[in-house]
Amino acid sequence: MKQTSKTFTAVYKKSGKWYSGWIEEIPGVNTQGKTLSETKLNLKEALSLILETNRMISEKSKGRSMFIRERLSIFA
């Protein structure tokens, strides 16, 4: 499958000595770090892992039932 660039909204919040970060569009993609830079790096990794895991789960389910797969674009 051809890889394309996708853009997501990252949100960061400082709480005490730590930063937390999450992706607005995808529940469950969140992380923390001691610095903003570390948090940004951790968030990119968390997002990549979630997307990869979702693709693997989808691939494993292919033979069990009929799927319709298509690209979906929205402007929000």
N, C-alpha and C positions, 0 to 999 in steps of 0.2 A: 504494500500500500504506500502510495506517495505521501510523504510528510509535508504538511503545510504549516505555515505560521499562524498561530491563533493568539488573540489578545484577550486577556482577562483583567479584572480589576482587583488589584492587591490593596488591602487595607492594613495599616500598621497602627499600633497603639502602645505607648510606653506606660508600664505599670511598675512603679518603684524602679528597681535596677534592671528590669527585664523588658523586652519588647515582645509583643505578640503580633501575629500576622495571620491573615486569612484571605481566601479568594471569595469575593462576593457572589459569583455566579455558581459556585460548586460547593454545596454543603459538605463538611467533613475535611476540607483542605485547609488545615490550619497548623501553626507551629509557633515556636518561641525561640528567642536567642538573647544573649547578653548584650549584643550590639545590634543596631539596625542593619548593618551589613550582613551579619551572621543570620539574622532573621530572614532577610531577603533571599539569601542563598538556600536556607532551609525550606522556604516556601516554594521556591522553584523545584526543589527536589521532591517535596510532598506532592505538588501538582503533577509532576511527571509520573510519580509512582501510582497515583490514583488513576490517571488516564491509562497508563499501561495495564493496571489491574482490571479496569473496566473492559478494555479491549480483550484481554485474556478470558475473562468470564464470558463475554459475548461469543468469542471463537469456540469455546468449549460447548456452548449451547446450540451451535449451528445444526448439528445432525438430529436434534431431538424434536424440532418442530419447524414450521415454515417461518421464515423471516423476510421482511421487506426492509432493505437497507438503502437509505438515500441521504444525500447532503441536505442540510437544513440551514438556511441563513436567515438571520433576523437583524433588524436594526432597532436597537432599544436606547 
